[in-house]
Amino acid sequence: METASEVRNAILVVALTLAASAVIVNLLAFMRTVLWEPLRLKRVMQRQGVGGPPFRFLVGNLPEAAAHGQTFPEALPTDDDFSDFSPTVTPQYSLYFPKYGKRFLYWWGSETRLVVREPELVKRVLDGMKVGGDFERSHLESFIVTALNGKGVHSLDGKKWAIDRQTLKPFFHQEALKGMIAAMVNAAASEIHKWEQMVAQAGGSLDYGVETDVHAISGKVISYTAFGYDSYETGKQLYGLQTQYLEVLYAACRELTFWFPGYRRLPTKRNKLMTELDARINGLVHKLVDTRRNAVKQEQMSSYGNDLLGRMLAAASDGDDDAALEFNLASVYNNARLVYFAGQESVSQTLNFALMMLARFPEWQDLAREEILSAIGDDEDFNSNKLSRLKVVEMILNEVMRLYPTVPILTRVAKRDTHLEDLFIPKGLSLELAIQAMHRDPKYWGEDVGKFNPGRFANGVSKACTPPQAFVPFSYGPKNCIAINFTMVEMKIIVSMVLRRFQLLPSPNYKHHPQFGMTQTPKYGVHIILKAL
Ligand code: HEM
């Protein structure tokens, strides 16, 4: 008996020792991430003369930057000077650039970030995203992007990224786009006709918040072109859940406990909600994809079709292993989830800002309308030739994306020790690329940088600034936006359909307050006056 109890005690001691060792190992790893590594990176950068605010344990400098952003009024002045560092969008820049110069080091929670806004450095970092390159997505950004959008092409690196990108790419080619124009017009028609009716009922002019309808239009465009005419209702629910998930995720990220090892697996109310939302999102994506698969299986359709979903299904092998080095069924689900979100969010926010700026700058609005009437004519008969004649509209859209890029910051991390011009970049340091600040820097854009002047794009993007890489609303290099052509065609069609019918005027109900979450958005939407022409 005595021997049995001794054995039991010995097992207990071993178990307790193992548990204590696991706790200590985890604690040491945690301390390494939140304290020793940030201090090491700080020392390396300080030795090279890079300054910045003091290191703050765990919370970093975010509370200070956020507090600075909140010192600005709810309705910012709408004077015509756009040369600031957008304090409500990126408060850290308006706080630290003036104090520490064009490069500084600060902490996003425990992540050590070197902020840069020089085009040569930005280009070099984005080029370094190629397979085997020196940089990858920052761990924090990677975590958020993957949690929200799954393991689609946006979250991937290396060979698997190259496979997925190659598979998706043909859908976005110029030639394929020609066949999508009618669907895009169709997608925009119902909301715009609704505006016509509302304006007529209001006696010819209406003060209206357009953002919800603009969003519905971009949702229909991505549904009709990429997933089939009957997919919009599922897509709408999907986007609603994705937005809700994002809100919960951001709220969670702001709490310190969320970053403790193992915390995300605990059955807290928030963790359970996130698991539930994720499961519902996946359920909808599976429904969307499987409906098409079953239609082919049951011979209701003779092929998967030529839209993005059809092309992905035709290219996919049967496997559903997320990690496999191939394009399989899991890749279809993941990329469908991603494209539904990416396809709506940035386009609708850019269009919101574009409509607001057109209302504020009537001389450019008139020039655009003149061009649209002459290039497209009086009907809705768009084609790629006519759209390519819309130079002024394109210049306006570029100028809007210069001032209000939907992705005003990109973050990457050094995979190994490397050099960037005169700087030594140690492995593990994050690089925050200050895109919007670069878009507003007189050094690259000239003295009229603070003016809304689409004319600067008259000779194309490459002549608008020096060097041309100072303009990167769609990012740059191997992991740039896959849908640049698609986006420009879509936005030109929608702007043309609106300007052919309405004069846009500034509304007294518009509160100017750009903000930045996953993308840059107008916090209080966009109120404009729609006046029938
Ligand atoms: C005005 C509209 C848009 C803007 C400003 C924009 C901007 C961007 C930017 C800056 C990136 C790089 C993001 C990063 O590296 O974290 C990106 C990537 C991406 N975008 Fe867009 N985008 C727009 C519209 C669209 C649309 C309409 C789609 C799909 C239909 C789309 C699909 C994607 C995808 C799949 C990627 C990931 C590419 C990769 O990692 O290889 N985007 N976009």
Residues whose N, C-alpha, C, O or C-beta is under 5 A from the ligand:
A	BS01	HEM	V153 H154 R165 V339 A342 G343 S346 V347 T350 T406 V407 P473 F474 S475 P478 K479 N480 C481 I482 A483 T487
